[in-house]
Amino acid sequence: MDRRRLLERLDKAWVAFKASYAGLSEAELLEPGVTGDWSVRDIIAHVTTWDEEALTHLPSILDGGKPPRYSVTYGGIDAFNALMTKRKESLPLAEVLRQLDDTHRRLVEVIDRAPADQLARETRFRRRLRLDTYGHYPNHATAIRRWRDRHGPRKT
């Protein structure tokens, strides 16, 4: 896979994720129960957290480093997610949306600068990118769409 195709794959998943909540009112974005107790806003903050993790760890991977083992550092992925959700719970919706777009823009810049050999085949860099981003977004886009389907047409 070349850089262009990788960026297209990322963009396709990104656009689908954003489309999953497009048109919802602020009240709907804040309504809990989309995934467990999480609202759409919480899911957006969660997706941003994993884009941030990619931004943190992809450069380290390029330098030969190894990302932390979440089981050792945090007690597991679920514990990490809970901690990050708690840290972001007081952020206003506008800030959560701003962080989402800013973080994603910076992530695309990292991919643009990454060595081509890290993108052309399944490397640790590409695996981390997939797990944190374009392999992750569809899970949450699907959850949001299912929630929307269960709640029927919205008045906006």
N, C-alpha and C positions, 0 to 999 in steps of 0.2 A: 504494500500500500504506500502510495506517495503522500506527501504533505497535503496536497490539494484534496485528495480523496478522504484523508483523515479529517481534515477541517470540514468537509462536506458532511461526513458522518456525524461529527460533533454538532454542527449547525442544525442538521435535521432533527436530532434528538432534542436540542435546545429549543428550537421553534415549536416542536410538539409539546414540550413541557410548558412553555409560556402560553400556548394556545389552550392548554387544559384548564387554565383559570381565567382566561381572557373574558372580559365582560361581567365578572362577578363584582358586586358592590363591596364597599369596605366592610360592611357588616357581615357579608357572606365570607369574605376572606378571613375574618376573625372568628367565625363560628367553629367551635370545637367539634370533634367527632368525625373528621375526614379519614384519618388513620389513627385508631385509638383515640386519645384525647387531643391529638394534634389538629389544628386548623390548617387551612391552606397557607396562611401566613407562617405558621410553624414549619410547614413542609418547605416553603421557600427559604426560610432561614437555615433549615437542615441542608438543603441542596447547596446553599452558599457555603456552609461549613465544609462540605466535602470538596467544593471547588477550592476553598482556602487550603485544605489539606493537600490537594494536588499542587497548588502553588508553592507550598512549603517543601514538599518532598520530591517533586520532580527535579529541581536543580540539584538536590542532594544525590539523587539516583544517578544523574549525569556525572557527578563527581565520584561515583563509586560507593556512596554511602548507602546505608539501609534505613528505611523508615522505621519508626518504633513499632513494636508489636503491641497492638492495642490490648491484648489479653494481659500482658505484663504491665504496661504503663497505666492503663485505665481500668483493668478488670474486665475487659471485653468491649466489643463494638457497641453493644447496647448501653453499657455504662458510659462510654464516650459520648454517644448520641444524647443520653440523658443529661450529662454535664453540659454539653454545648447548648442544648435546648434551654436549660436553666440560665445559662449565661446570656442568652439572647432574648429571654422572655420579656424584658422590659423595653426592648427597642420598639420605637413606633413603626407602624407599617411602612411609612414613607422611607424610613431609614433601611428597613429590611429590603425593600425593593431597590433602593439605591445601591446597597451593598451587593445584591444579586448581580445587577448589571455591571458594576465596576469590577467585581471579582471575575466574572466571566470574560470581560474584555481583557483583563490582565492575563488570564489563562490562555486565551487565543494568542496573545503576544509571546508567551513562553513557547507555545507550539511553533509559532512562526520562526523563532530563533533556535529551536532544537536542531541538533545535527540530523541530517537526512537518514543516516544509518540507524538512528533510534526509532524512526517512524516506519521504515520500509518492511520491517519484520516484527515478530512478537518479541519484544525486549521487555526488560523490567520497567522501563519508562512507559512504553505503550500499554503494558498491563495495568500499571497504576493509573494512567490516564483513563483507560476504559472503565476500570472499576469505580473510580471517583466521579466520572462524568457521563459520557454517552451510554455506558452500560447501566448507570444509576438513574438518570433522569426518567427513562420510560416507566420504571416501577412507580414513581410518584405521579407521573402524568396519568397513568392508568388508575391509580387510587383516586385521584381528584375527579377524573371523568366518571368513575363508578359512583362516587359520592354525589356528583351532580345528577346522574341518572336516577339515583334513589330519591332525590329531593325534588325531581320534576322541574318544570320550567320556573325560572326566577323572575320576580318582579324587580326591575332595576330603575 
